[in-house]
C-alpha cells in the first residue's frame, strides 16, 4: 500500500489551519472581539495563539513524524507505562468536541 503525501506544504498548512480554526470560530471571532474590547482582545488572542497554540501544534507534528503512529500509540511509544497515552485520547476527544460546534 502506498503512503499518501501532501502535494504541497502550503496545502498542508492551509488544511491544518482550517481544521484547527474551524468555521464556527471564524463566524464567532468578530462578535467576541467586539465584546472583549476590540483591539486589546485581538492582541491577547494573537499572543496566546503564538505562545501556547503554535508550540503545541509543532510538538504534535514532531511526535507524529518521529513515531509514524497515531496519537495514542505515539505517546505510548514515547513514554511507555505512564499516563501519557491518555493525552492522545484527550486530543481525540477534544477534536471531536470542538468540531461539533
Gaussian input, Z-matrix of N, CA and C with variables (Angstrom, degrees):
# hf/3-21g

backbone

0 1
 N
 C     1     B1
 C     2     B2     1     A1
 N     3     B3     2     A2     1     D1
 C     4     B4     3     A3     2     D2
 C     5     B5     4     A4     3     D3
 N     6     B6     5     A5     4     D4
 C     7     B7     6     A6     5     D5
 C     8     B8     7     A7     6     D6
 N     9     B9     8     A8     7     D7
 C    10    B10     9     A9     8     D8
 C    11    B11    10    A10     9     D9
 N    12    B12    11    A11    10    D10
 C    13    B13    12    A12    11    D11
 C    14    B14    13    A13    12    D12
 N    15    B15    14    A14    13    D13
 C    16    B16    15    A15    14    D14
 C    17    B17    16    A16    15    D15
 N    18    B18    17    A17    16    D16
 C    19    B19    18    A18    17    D17
 C    20    B20    19    A19    18    D18
 N    21    B21    20    A20    19    D19
 C    22    B22    21    A21    20    D20
 C    23    B23    22    A22    21    D21
 N    24    B24    23    A23    22    D22
 C    25    B25    24    A24    23    D23
 C    26    B26    25    A25    24    D24
 N    27    B27    26    A26    25    D25
 C    28    B28    27    A27    26    D26
 C    29    B29    28    A28    27    D27
 N    30    B30    29    A29    28    D28
 C    31    B31    30    A30    29    D29
 C    32    B32    31    A31    30    D30
 N    33    B33    32    A32    31    D31
 C    34    B34    33    A33    32    D32
 C    35    B35    34    A34    33    D33
 N    36    B36    35    A35    34    D34
 C    37    B37    36    A36    35    D35
 C    38    B38    37    A37    36    D36
 N    39    B39    38    A38    37    D37
 C    40    B40    39    A39    38    D38
 C    41    B41    40    A40    39    D39
 N    42    B42    41    A41    40    D40
 C    43    B43    42    A42    41    D41
 C    44    B44    43    A43    42    D42
 N    45    B45    44    A44    43    D43
 C    46    B46    45    A45    44    D44
 C    47    B47    46    A46    45    D45
 N    48    B48    47    A47    46    D46
 C    49    B49    48    A48    47    D47
 C    50    B50    49    A49    48    D48
 N    51    B51    50    A50    49    D49
 C    52    B52    51    A51    50    D50
 C    53    B53    52    A52    51    D51
 N    54    B54    53    A53    52    D52
 C    55    B55    54    A54    53    D53
 C    56    B56    55    A55    54    D54
 N    57    B57    56    A56    55    D55
 C    58    B58    57    A57    56    D56
 C    59    B59    58    A58    57    D57
 N    60    B60    59    A59    58    D58
 C    61    B61    60    A60    59    D59
 C    62    B62    61    A61    60    D60
 N    63    B63    62    A62    61    D61
 C    64    B64    63    A63    62    D62
 C    65    B65    64    A64    63    D63
 N    66    B66    65    A65    64    D64
 C    67    B67    66    A66    65    D65
 C    68    B68    67    A67    66    D66
 N    69    B69    68    A68    67    D67
 C    70    B70    69    A69    68    D68
 C    71    B71    70    A70    69    D69
 N    72    B72    71    A71    70    D70
 C    73    B73    72    A72    71    D71
 C    74    B74    73    A73    72    D72
 N    75    B75    74    A74    73    D73
 C    76    B76    75    A75    74    D74
 C    77    B77    76    A76    75    D75
 N    78    B78    77    A77    76    D76
 C    79    B79    78    A78    77    D77
 C    80    B80    79    A79    78    D78
 N    81    B81    80    A80    79    D79
 C    82    B82    81    A81    80    D80
 C    83    B83    82    A82    81    D81
 N    84    B84    83    A83    82    D82
 C    85    B85    84    A84    83    D83
 C    86    B86    85    A85    84    D84
 N    87    B87    86    A86    85    D85
 C    88    B88    87    A87    86    D86
 C    89    B89    88    A88    87    D87
 N    90    B90    89    A89    88    D88
 C    91    B91    90    A90    89    D89
 C    92    B92    91    A91    90    D90
 N    93    B93    92    A92    91    D91
 C    94    B94    93    A93    92    D92
 C    95    B95    94    A94    93    D93
 N    96    B96    95    A95    94    D94
 C    97    B97    96    A96    95    D95
 C    98    B98    97    A97    96    D96
 N    99    B99    98    A98    97    D97
 C   100   B100    99    A99    98    D98
 C   101   B101   100   A100    99    D99
 N   102   B102   101   A101   100   D100
 C   103   B103   102   A102   101   D101
 C   104   B104   103   A103   102   D102
 N   105   B105   104   A104   103   D103
 C   106   B106   105   A105   104   D104
 C   107   B107   106   A106   105   D105
 N   108   B108   107   A107   106   D106
 C   109   B109   108   A108   107   D107
 C   110   B110   109   A109   108   D108
 N   111   B111   110   A110   109   D109
 C   112   B112   111   A111   110   D110
 C   113   B113   112   A112   111   D111
 N   114   B114   113   A113   112   D112
 C   115   B115   114   A114   113   D113
 C   116   B116   115   A115   114   D114
 N   117   B117   116   A116   115   D115
 C   118   B118   117   A117   116   D116
 C   119   B119   118   A118   117   D117
 N   120   B120   119   A119   118   D118
 C   121   B121   120   A120   119   D119
 C   122   B122   121   A121   120   D120
 N   123   B123   122   A122   121   D121
 C   124   B124   123   A123   122   D122
 C   125   B125   124   A124   123   D123
 N   126   B126   125   A125   124   D124
 C   127   B127   126   A126   125   D125
 C   128   B128   127   A127   126   D126
 N   129   B129   128   A128   127   D127
 C   130   B130   129   A129   128   D128
 C   131   B131   130   A130   129   D129
 N   132   B132   131   A131   130   D130
 C   133   B133   132   A132   131   D131
 C   134   B134   133   A133   132   D132
 N   135   B135   134   A134   133   D133
 C   136   B136   135   A135   134   D134
 C   137   B137   136   A136   135   D135
 N   138   B138   137   A137   136   D136
 C   139   B139   138   A138   137   D137
 C   140   B140   139   A139   138   D138
 N   141   B141   140   A140   139   D139
 C   142   B142   141   A141   140   D140
 C   143   B143   142   A142   141   D141
 N   144   B144   143   A143   142   D142
 C   145   B145   144   A144   143   D143
 C   146   B146   145   A145   144   D144
 N   147   B147   146   A146   145   D145
 C   148   B148   147   A147   146   D146
 C   149   B149   148   A148   147   D147
 N   150   B150   149   A149   148   D148
 C   151   B151   150   A150   149   D149
 C   152   B152   151   A151   150   D150
 N   153   B153   152   A152   151   D151
 C   154   B154   153   A153   152   D152
 C   155   B155   154   A154   153   D153
 N   156   B156   155   A155   154   D154
 C   157   B157   156   A156   155   D155
 C   158   B158   157   A157   156   D156
 N   159   B159   158   A158   157   D157
 C   160   B160   159   A159   158   D158
 C   161   B161   160   A160   159   D159
 N   162   B162   161   A161   160   D160
 C   163   B163   162   A162   161   D161
 C   164   B164   163   A163   162   D162
 N   165   B165   164   A164   163   D163
 C   166   B166   165   A165   164   D164
 C   167   B167   166   A166   165   D165
 N   168   B168   167   A167   166   D166
 C   169   B169   168   A168   167   D167
 C   170   B170   169   A169   168   D168
 N   171   B171   170   A170   169   D169
 C   172   B172   171   A171   170   D170
 C   173   B173   172   A172   171   D171
 N   174   B174   173   A173   172   D172
 C   175   B175   174   A174   173   D173
 C   176   B176   175   A175   174   D174
 N   177   B177   176   A176   175   D175
 C   178   B178   177   A177   176   D176
 C   179   B179   178   A178   177   D177
 N   180   B180   179   A179   178   D178
 C   181   B181   180   A180   179   D179
 C   182   B182   181   A181   180   D180
 N   183   B183   182   A182   181   D181
 C   184   B184   183   A183   182   D182
 C   185   B185   184   A184   183   D183
 N   186   B186   185   A185   184   D184
 C   187   B187   186   A186   185   D185
 C   188   B188   187   A187   186   D186
 N   189   B189   188   A188   187   D187
 C   190   B190   189   A189   188   D188
 C   191   B191   190   A190   189   D189
 N   192   B192   191   A191   190   D190
 C   193   B193   192   A192   191   D191
 C   194   B194   193   A193   192   D192
 N   195   B195   194   A194   193   D193
 C   196   B196   195   A195   194   D194
 C   197   B197   196   A196   195   D195
 N   198   B198   197   A197   196   D196
 C   199   B199   198   A198   197   D197
 C   200   B200   199   A199   198   D198
 N   201   B201   200   A200   199   D199
 C   202   B202   201   A201   200   D200
 C   203   B203   202   A202   201   D201
 N   204   B204   203   A203   202   D202
 C   205   B205   204   A204   203   D203
 C   206   B206   205   A205   204   D204
 N   207   B207   206   A206   205   D205
 C   208   B208   207   A207   206   D206
 C   209   B209   208   A208   207   D207
 N   210   B210   209   A209   208   D208
 C   211   B211   210   A210   209   D209
 C   212   B212   211   A211   210   D210
 N   213   B213   212   A212   211   D211
 C   214   B214   213   A213   212   D212
 C   215   B215   214   A214   213   D213
 N   216   B216   215   A215   214   D214
 C   217   B217   216   A216   215   D215
 C   218   B218   217   A217   216   D216
 N   219   B219   218   A218   217   D217
 C   220   B220   219   A219   218   D218
 C   221   B221   220   A220   219   D219
 N   222   B222   221   A221   220   D220
 C   223   B223   222   A222   221   D221
 C   224   B224   223   A223   222   D222
 N   225   B225   224   A224   223   D223
 C   226   B226   225   A225   224   D224
 C   227   B227   226   A226   225   D225
 N   228   B228   227   A227   226   D226
 C   229   B229   228   A228   227   D227
 C   230   B230   229   A229   228   D228
 N   231   B231   230   A230   229   D229
 C   232   B232   231   A231   230   D230
 C   233   B233   232   A232   231   D231
 N   234   B234   233   A233   232   D232
 C   235   B235   234   A234   233   D233
 C   236   B236   235   A235   234   D234
 N   237   B237   236   A236   235   D235
 C   238   B238   237   A237   236   D236
 C   239   B239   238   A238   237   D237
 N   240   B240   239   A239   238   D238
 C   241   B241   240   A240   239   D239
 C   242   B242   241   A241   240   D240
 N   243   B243   242   A242   241   D241
 C   244   B244   243   A243   242   D242
 C   245   B245   244   A244   243   D243
 N   246   B246   245   A245   244   D244
 C   247   B247   246   A246   245   D245
 C   248   B248   247   A247   246   D246
 N   249   B249   248   A248   247   D247
 C   250   B250   249   A249   248   D248
 C   251   B251   250   A250   249   D249
 N   252   B252   251   A251   250   D250
 C   253   B253   252   A252   251   D251
 C   254   B254   253   A253   252   D252
 N   255   B255   254   A254   253   D253
 C   256   B256   255   A255   254   D254
 C   257   B257   256   A256   255   D255
 N   258   B258   257   A257   256   D256
 C   259   B259   258   A258   257   D257
 C   260   B260   259   A259   258   D258
 N   261   B261   260   A260   259   D259
 C   262   B262   261   A261   260   D260
 C   263   B263   262   A262   261   D261
 N   264   B264   263   A263   262   D262
 C   265   B265   264   A264   263   D263
 C   266   B266   265   A265   264   D264
 N   267   B267   266   A266   265   D265
 C   268   B268   267   A267   266   D266
 C   269   B269   268   A268   267   D267
 N   270   B270   269   A269   268   D268
 C   271   B271   270   A270   269   D269
 C   272   B272   271   A271   270   D270
 N   273   B273   272   A272   271   D271
 C   274   B274   273   A273   272   D272
 C   275   B275   274   A274   273   D273
 N   276   B276   275   A275   274   D274
 C   277   B277   276   A276   275   D275
 C   278   B278   277   A277   276   D276
 N   279   B279   278   A278   277   D277
 C   280   B280   279   A279   278   D278
 C   281   B281   280   A280   279   D279
 N   282   B282   281   A281   280   D280
 C   283   B283   282   A282   281   D281
 C   284   B284   283   A283   282   D282
 N   285   B285   284   A284   283   D283
 C   286   B286   285   A285   284   D284
 C   287   B287   286   A286   285   D285
 N   288   B288   287   A287   286   D286
 C   289   B289   288   A288   287   D287
 C   290   B290   289   A289   288   D288
 N   291   B291   290   A290   289   D289
 C   292   B292   291   A291   290   D290
 C   293   B293   292   A292   291   D291
 N   294   B294   293   A293   292   D292
 C   295   B295   294   A294   293   D293
 C   296   B296   295   A295   294   D294
 N   297   B297   296   A296   295   D295
 C   298   B298   297   A297   296   D296
 C   299   B299   298   A298   297   D297
 N   300   B300   299   A299   298   D298
 C   301   B301   300   A300   299   D299
 C   302   B302   301   A301   300   D300

   B1=1.4440
   B2=1.5236
   B3=1.3050
   B4=1.4588
   B5=1.5166
   B6=1.3194
   B7=1.4599
   B8=1.5196
   B9=1.3202
   B10=1.4594
   B11=1.5135
   B12=1.3253
   B13=1.4580
   B14=1.5194
   B15=1.3276
   B16=1.4577
   B17=1.5190
   B18=1.3246
   B19=1.4612
   B20=1.5162
   B21=1.3277
   B22=1.4664
   B23=1.5242
   B24=1.3183
   B25=1.4643
   B26=1.5263
   B27=1.3295
   B28=1.4607
   B29=1.5254
   B30=1.3216
   B31=1.4581
   B32=1.5151
   B33=1.3302
   B34=1.4590
   B35=1.5239
   B36=1.3253
   B37=1.4672
   B38=1.5220
   B39=1.3307
   B40=1.4614
   B41=1.5280
   B42=1.3329
   B43=1.4655
   B44=1.5232
   B45=1.3316
   B46=1.4681
   B47=1.5226
   B48=1.3236
   B49=1.4654
   B50=1.5251
   B51=1.3157
   B52=1.4614
   B53=1.5100
   B54=1.3357
   B55=1.4632
   B56=1.5185
   B57=1.3247
   B58=1.4686
   B59=1.5200
   B60=1.3159
   B61=1.4609
   B62=1.5202
   B63=1.2948
   B64=1.4549
   B65=1.5205
   B66=1.3125
   B67=1.4568
   B68=1.5244
   B69=1.3284
   B70=1.4584
   B71=1.5156
   B72=1.3337
   B73=1.4624
   B74=1.5226
   B75=1.3107
   B76=1.4653
   B77=1.5264
   B78=1.3320
   B79=1.4617
   B80=1.5247
   B81=1.3287
   B82=1.4547
   B83=1.5279
   B84=1.3231
   B85=1.4628
   B86=1.5277
   B87=1.3335
   B88=1.4720
   B89=1.5293
   B90=1.3151
   B91=1.4619
   B92=1.5265
   B93=1.3378
   B94=1.4654
   B95=1.5252
   B96=1.3130
   B97=1.4652
   B98=1.5237
   B99=1.3154
   B100=1.4630
   B101=1.5126
   B102=1.3219
   B103=1.4629
   B104=1.5279
   B105=1.3258
   B106=1.4640
   B107=1.5079
   B108=1.2989
   B109=1.4568
   B110=1.5105
   B111=1.3071
   B112=1.4622
   B113=1.5106
   B114=1.3262
   B115=1.4615
   B116=1.5174
   B117=1.3295
   B118=1.4655
   B119=1.5285
   B120=1.3368
   B121=1.4596
   B122=1.5224
   B123=1.3323
   B124=1.4579
   B125=1.5267
   B126=1.3248
   B127=1.4655
   B128=1.5281
   B129=1.3234
   B130=1.4644
   B131=1.5247
   B132=1.3278
   B133=1.4614
   B134=1.5245
   B135=1.3300
   B136=1.4681
   B137=1.5241
   B138=1.3303
   B139=1.4626
   B140=1.5161
   B141=1.3365
   B142=1.4555
   B143=1.5259
   B144=1.3075
   B145=1.4576
   B146=1.5207
   B147=1.3266
   B148=1.4651
   B149=1.5276
   B150=1.3250
   B151=1.4639
   B152=1.5229
   B153=1.3294
   B154=1.4605
   B155=1.5262
   B156=1.3171
   B157=1.4603
   B158=1.5156
   B159=1.3200
   B160=1.4648
   B161=1.5297
   B162=1.3429
   B163=1.4683
   B164=1.5263
   B165=1.3334
   B166=1.4632
   B167=1.5228
   B168=1.3221
   B169=1.4588
   B170=1.5262
   B171=1.3217
   B172=1.4638
   B173=1.5259
   B174=1.3315
   B175=1.4649
   B176=1.5286
   B177=1.3190
   B178=1.4682
   B179=1.5246
   B180=1.3255
   B181=1.4626
   B182=1.5202
   B183=1.3296
   B184=1.4666
   B185=1.5233
   B186=1.3233
   B187=1.4617
   B188=1.5273
   B189=1.3138
   B190=1.4628
   B191=1.5127
   B192=1.3304
   B193=1.4707
   B194=1.5266
   B195=1.3262
   B196=1.4612
   B197=1.5234
   B198=1.3271
   B199=1.4617
   B200=1.5260
   B201=1.3268
   B202=1.4714
   B203=1.5337
   B204=1.3338
   B205=1.4643
   B206=1.5180
   B207=1.3380
   B208=1.4578
   B209=1.5197
   B210=1.3201
   B211=1.4671
   B212=1.5278
   B213=1.3095
   B214=1.4654
   B215=1.5206
   B216=1.3361
   B217=1.4612
   B218=1.5202
   B219=1.3269
   B220=1.4635
   B221=1.5223
   B222=1.3256
   B223=1.4669
   B224=1.5216
   B225=1.3291
   B226=1.4630
   B227=1.5274
   B228=1.3277
   B229=1.4631
   B230=1.5256
   B231=1.3226
   B232=1.4638
   B233=1.5276
   B234=1.3209
   B235=1.4680
   B236=1.5229
   B237=1.3428
   B238=1.4618
   B239=1.5317
   B240=1.2986
   B241=1.4689
   B242=1.5287
   B243=1.3214
   B244=1.4650
   B245=1.5252
   B246=1.2988
   B247=1.4669
   B248=1.5248
   B249=1.3377
   B250=1.4636
   B251=1.5257
   B252=1.3418
   B253=1.4749
   B254=1.5252
   B255=1.3226
   B256=1.4672
   B257=1.5158
   B258=1.3368
   B259=1.4601
   B260=1.5301
   B261=1.3308
   B262=1.4555
   B263=1.5142
   B264=1.3303
   B265=1.4694
   B266=1.5197
   B267=1.3314
   B268=1.4613
   B269=1.5275
   B270=1.3280
   B271=1.4610
   B272=1.5188
   B273=1.3209
   B274=1.4633
   B275=1.5296
   B276=1.3274
   B277=1.4662
   B278=1.5258
   B279=1.3299
   B280=1.4635
   B281=1.5206
   B282=1.3253
   B283=1.4729
   B284=1.5209
   B285=1.3132
   B286=1.4644
   B287=1.5243
   B288=1.3290
   B289=1.4668
   B290=1.5223
   B291=1.3326
   B292=1.4636
   B293=1.5226
   B294=1.3204
   B295=1.4639
   B296=1.5251
   B297=1.3323
   B298=1.4607
   B299=1.5260
   B300=1.3261
   B301=1.4624
   B302=1.4771
   A1=108.73
   A2=116.97
   A3=121.55
   A4=111.00
   A5=114.66
   A6=120.51
   A7=109.25
   A8=116.34
   A9=119.87
   A10=109.63
   A11=116.21
   A12=122.86
   A13=108.88
   A14=116.26
   A15=121.12
   A16=107.63
   A17=116.97
   A18=119.86
   A19=112.22
   A20=117.67
   A21=119.92
   A22=109.58
   A23=115.63
   A24=120.21
   A25=110.74
   A26=116.45
   A27=119.93
   A28=110.72
   A29=117.32
   A30=120.86
   A31=111.83
   A32=116.08
   A33=120.21
   A34=111.47
   A35=116.92
   A36=121.19
   A37=110.39
   A38=117.46
   A39=120.46
   A40=111.70
   A41=117.33
   A42=120.05
   A43=111.12
   A44=116.84
   A45=120.37
   A46=110.84
   A47=116.76
   A48=120.12
   A49=110.66
   A50=117.26
   A51=120.57
   A52=112.63
   A53=117.36
   A54=118.59
   A55=111.46
   A56=117.56
   A57=120.41
   A58=111.37
   A59=116.79
   A60=120.48
   A61=110.46
   A62=117.14
   A63=121.24
   A64=112.80
   A65=115.75
   A66=121.72
   A67=111.83
   A68=117.33
   A69=120.30
   A70=112.53
   A71=116.37
   A72=119.98
   A73=110.99
   A74=117.03
   A75=120.05
   A76=110.20
   A77=117.60
   A78=121.01
   A79=111.34
   A80=116.73
   A81=121.15
   A82=112.84
   A83=118.89
   A84=121.60
   A85=113.79
   A86=120.83
   A87=118.62
   A88=112.97
   A89=116.72
   A90=120.82
   A91=110.74
   A92=116.25
   A93=120.22
   A94=111.41
   A95=117.21
   A96=120.10
   A97=110.29
   A98=117.50
   A99=120.90
   A100=112.74
   A101=116.60
   A102=120.64
   A103=111.10
   A104=116.23
   A105=120.70
   A106=115.65
   A107=119.85
   A108=120.28
   A109=114.58
   A110=118.33
   A111=121.09
   A112=113.31
   A113=115.95
   A114=121.71
   A115=113.34
   A116=116.92
   A117=120.06
   A118=110.47
   A119=116.75
   A120=120.76
   A121=110.32
   A122=116.33
   A123=120.60
   A124=111.10
   A125=118.24
   A126=121.20
   A127=111.75
   A128=116.75
   A129=119.99
   A130=110.41
   A131=117.16
   A132=122.04
   A133=110.88
   A134=117.28
   A135=121.26
   A136=110.38
   A137=116.92
   A138=120.54
   A139=112.66
   A140=116.72
   A141=119.92
   A142=111.67
   A143=117.09
   A144=120.11
   A145=110.59
   A146=116.60
   A147=120.52
   A148=112.43
   A149=117.49
   A150=120.74
   A151=113.70
   A152=117.58
   A153=120.54
   A154=111.68
   A155=116.72
   A156=120.57
   A157=114.16
   A158=117.33
   A159=120.63
   A160=112.51
   A161=120.34
   A162=118.59
   A163=113.41
   A164=117.59
   A165=119.49
   A166=111.51
   A167=116.87
   A168=121.05
   A169=110.78
   A170=116.75
   A171=120.69
   A172=111.51
   A173=117.54
   A174=120.66
   A175=110.69
   A176=117.05
   A177=120.57
   A178=110.99
   A179=117.05
   A180=120.61
   A181=110.96
   A182=117.41
   A183=121.47
   A184=110.59
   A185=117.52
   A186=120.75
   A187=110.44
   A188=117.08
   A189=120.45
   A190=113.00
   A191=117.28
   A192=120.66
   A193=111.85
   A194=117.11
   A195=119.23
   A196=112.46
   A197=117.98
   A198=120.20
   A199=113.26
   A200=117.47
   A201=122.00
   A202=111.09
   A203=115.91
   A204=121.09
   A205=109.47
   A206=115.44
   A207=119.81
   A208=109.48
   A209=117.46
   A210=123.03
   A211=114.01
   A212=118.52
   A213=120.59
   A214=110.82
   A215=117.46
   A216=120.45
   A217=112.39
   A218=117.58
   A219=120.34
   A220=110.40
   A221=117.40
   A222=120.05
   A223=111.16
   A224=117.69
   A225=121.11
   A226=110.04
   A227=117.87
   A228=120.82
   A229=111.49
   A230=116.98
   A231=120.64
   A232=111.13
   A233=117.89
   A234=121.74
   A235=109.99
   A236=117.11
   A237=118.65
   A238=111.31
   A239=115.31
   A240=123.62
   A241=112.93
   A242=116.51
   A243=121.34
   A244=108.25
   A245=115.93
   A246=120.47
   A247=112.45
   A248=119.26
   A249=121.91
   A250=113.93
   A251=121.08
   A252=117.99
   A253=113.35
   A254=117.36
   A255=119.93
   A256=111.15
   A257=117.53
   A258=120.28
   A259=110.16
   A260=117.22
   A261=120.47
   A262=111.82
   A263=116.38
   A264=120.23
   A265=110.81
   A266=116.39
   A267=120.64
   A268=110.74
   A269=117.11
   A270=120.64
   A271=112.25
   A272=116.37
   A273=120.56
   A274=110.40
   A275=117.09
   A276=121.16
   A277=110.47
   A278=116.69
   A279=120.78
   A280=111.13
   A281=117.04
   A282=119.94
   A283=110.82
   A284=117.01
   A285=120.40
   A286=110.95
   A287=116.89
   A288=120.55
   A289=110.66
   A290=117.21
   A291=120.14
   A292=112.28
   A293=116.97
   A294=119.57
   A295=112.12
   A296=117.41
   A297=119.06
   A298=112.24
   A299=117.84
   A300=120.55
   A301=108.49
   D1=131.38
   D2=-179.43
   D3=-80.71
   D4=142.33
   D5=176.60
   D6=-80.40
   D7=134.87
   D8=179.71
   D9=-85.74
   D10=142.52
   D11=-178.83
   D12=-127.75
   D13=154.59
   D14=172.31
   D15=-73.83
   D16=141.94
   D17=-179.37
   D18=-75.55
   D19=-25.49
   D20=177.32
   D21=-147.95
   D22=155.21
   D23=178.00
   D24=-67.69
   D25=-34.79
   D26=179.02
   D27=-63.17
   D28=-41.40
   D29=178.00
   D30=-61.15
   D31=-41.04
   D32=177.81
   D33=-64.72
   D34=-45.60
   D35=-179.35
   D36=-62.39
   D37=-43.71
   D38=179.99
   D39=-66.20
   D40=-38.98
   D41=177.93
   D42=-67.04
   D43=-41.66
   D44=178.53
   D45=-65.06
   D46=-42.98
   D47=179.34
   D48=-66.06
   D49=-41.21
   D50=179.47
   D51=-63.41
   D52=-40.08
   D53=178.97
   D54=-75.03
   D55=-30.17
   D56=179.81
   D57=-75.25
   D58=-40.21
   D59=-176.73
   D60=-80.09
   D61=-52.93
   D62=179.34
   D63=79.35
   D64=154.32
   D65=-178.02
   D66=-69.18
   D67=-34.84
   D68=179.56
   D69=-61.71
   D70=-39.29
   D71=179.23
   D72=-67.93
   D73=-35.42
   D74=179.66
   D75=-66.98
   D76=-40.13
   D77=178.78
   D78=-70.33
   D79=-36.32
   D80=-173.51
   D81=-84.67
   D82=-22.20
   D83=-172.69
   D84=-59.43
   D85=-47.93
   D86=179.61
   D87=-60.48
   D88=-37.60
   D89=178.16
   D90=-64.32
   D91=-46.12
   D92=-179.95
   D93=-66.51
   D94=-36.20
   D95=178.20
   D96=-65.25
   D97=-39.57
   D98=178.92
   D99=-66.32
   D100=-40.82
   D101=179.30
   D102=-71.86
   D103=-39.65
   D104=-172.24
   D105=-83.62
   D106=0.20
   D107=176.57
   D108=117.85
   D109=12.43
   D110=174.59
   D111=67.54
   D112=-113.68
   D113=-175.35
   D114=-63.61
   D115=-37.45
   D116=179.12
   D117=-63.70
   D118=-43.15
   D119=177.59
   D120=-60.92
   D121=-43.74
   D122=-178.48
   D123=-62.95
   D124=-43.16
   D125=179.37
   D126=-64.37
   D127=-41.97
   D128=177.82
   D129=-66.43
   D130=-40.96
   D131=178.30
   D132=-59.74
   D133=-47.99
   D134=179.05
   D135=-64.58
   D136=-40.81
   D137=179.33
   D138=-60.18
   D139=-48.55
   D140=179.29
   D141=-67.37
   D142=-34.46
   D143=177.27
   D144=-62.29
   D145=-44.38
   D146=-179.53
   D147=-73.23
   D148=-38.32
   D149=-175.83
   D150=-80.63
   D151=-31.74
   D152=-176.23
   D153=-113.20
   D154=-50.32
   D155=-174.15
   D156=-66.51
   D157=-46.36
   D158=-177.28
   D159=-64.33
   D160=-46.86
   D161=176.94
   D162=-61.62
   D163=-37.58
   D164=177.76
   D165=-66.34
   D166=-40.93
   D167=177.84
   D168=-62.24
   D169=-45.36
   D170=179.19
   D171=-65.54
   D172=-37.21
   D173=177.25
   D174=-63.01
   D175=-41.88
   D176=177.26
   D177=-61.80
   D178=-43.11
   D179=178.49
   D180=-62.02
   D181=-44.69
   D182=-178.27
   D183=-64.93
   D184=-44.10
   D185=179.56
   D186=-63.33
   D187=-43.87
   D188=179.00
   D189=-64.78
   D190=-42.73
   D191=-179.63
   D192=-69.51
   D193=-37.35
   D194=-176.41
   D195=-74.90
   D196=-33.66
   D197=-178.49
   D198=-95.35
   D199=-22.55
   D200=-177.09
   D201=57.18
   D202=36.89
   D203=179.65
   D204=-132.34
   D205=168.90
   D206=177.04
   D207=-77.19
   D208=175.83
   D209=-166.56
   D210=-55.39
   D211=-53.18
   D212=-174.66
   D213=-67.48
   D214=-46.28
   D215=-179.66
   D216=-67.35
   D217=-30.29
   D218=177.93
   D219=-64.07
   D220=-47.20
   D221=178.24
   D222=-68.19
   D223=-33.35
   D224=177.53
   D225=-65.76
   D226=-35.88
   D227=178.60
   D228=-72.62
   D229=-39.04
   D230=-178.55
   D231=-70.59
   D232=-43.23
   D233=-176.08
   D234=-134.98
   D235=77.79
   D236=179.92
   D237=-67.76
   D238=153.88
   D239=177.83
   D240=60.52
   D241=31.56
   D242=174.84
   D243=-128.53
   D244=-175.98
   D245=178.76
   D246=-90.42
   D247=2.93
   D248=-177.52
   D249=-60.60
   D250=-33.01
   D251=176.24
   D252=-57.95
   D253=-24.18
   D254=176.05
   D255=-66.02
   D256=-27.14
   D257=176.26
   D258=-64.28
   D259=-38.51
   D260=175.59
   D261=-63.84
   D262=-42.30
   D263=177.18
   D264=-65.06
   D265=-40.12
   D266=178.11
   D267=-62.24
   D268=-39.63
   D269=177.75
   D270=-62.45
   D271=-40.47
   D272=179.21
   D273=-66.33
   D274=-45.21
   D275=179.39
   D276=-64.47
   D277=-41.34
   D278=179.16
   D279=-61.53
   D280=-44.06
   D281=177.63
   D282=-61.03
   D283=-42.05
   D284=178.97
   D285=-61.35
   D286=-44.44
   D287=-179.33
   D288=-66.47
   D289=-44.52
   D290=-179.03
   D291=-65.18
   D292=-38.16
   D293=-179.34
   D294=-72.74
   D295=-15.45
   D296=178.40
   D297=-79.49
   D298=-11.37
   D299=178.81
   D300=-89.91

